[in-house]
């Protein structure tokens, strides 16, 4: 038992190091970039990142969501071939999605075309990496050295360049070089020594078809995650930097959750363990973590935003409170959905849950943005996330009850 505990603690701490380093650099970058680029340009950068992350859902095409649990459940010898197929598909999707995201950014802001093309190219790149693969392997040190280290190095270079020049494109180039290095190193490490013969070649159309439920879930989820930023930009451009800051702090909390999610993604599927027991533990942990994290978001965002922006931007509690409530749903869905439902093949339920969230939240987000209320937009986000989490918990509960009845019979 003590050995298992040590293994779990080591794996969790390993994933935490990668996430912690990335988060720390991101937090440090906020005051430096806000001061060197200015409040408006920083808001533009946040918009580029948010819209590109939505486009990245189409590039990742579900592998980022379900890939870790899939890798954990297939034989070791077949894993590199699985990754190779996904990389080929994602590279094609990258080339198709890039011009679309660039055009959307230009239409939203009427800004510098070259900057938006560069920004889209840079922030779509991480979706070509192997973060999910290393997570499924349960190899946090590989994740740290192959992916996190070059990414952070590029971010540091970009921050230094932006501080020296005051130019956004310089920051984007530095960050982009880091992402390129991470993608290349990931591919070399994963595919090194692999002949690709351990798994039959898969056509791209077949591979993409197999991901349809996973990408549907992440795409619809990304819609109501991205929509608030876009809606505020469209209807309330003067408040966009403030909402962007609130959204950034909210996402940092989600990033802090990532190592826990990654741990459960490789822990719950263990074929030698009792899935029902582990699924219940994971669900309870998700809710507790969500409540604690949500309380921190609600209480600390106003103070932290003022501190990190050097007094330029303050997130009011009227916005931080609903985003704190939303985090409860985020944490629950992240673990119940991607660490539990994926394992039992209920990926379609993920798509259904996100569709419910979008149908509830998207119209309200647009309505409240048009009416000029950013706090109401944030409450619409909270309602969406709670609907997603609630549906997933109900599906998992039904599955566990069914499996218990079958086991008893």
PyMOL commands that set and color helices and strands:
alter all, ss='L'
color gray80, all
select helices_A, chain A and resi 2-37+39-60+63-73+76-109+113-128+131-137+140-165+168-191+204-210+212-235+237-267+275-308+317-341+347-371+374-408
alter helices_A, ss='H'
color red, helices_A
deselect
rebuild
show_as cartoon
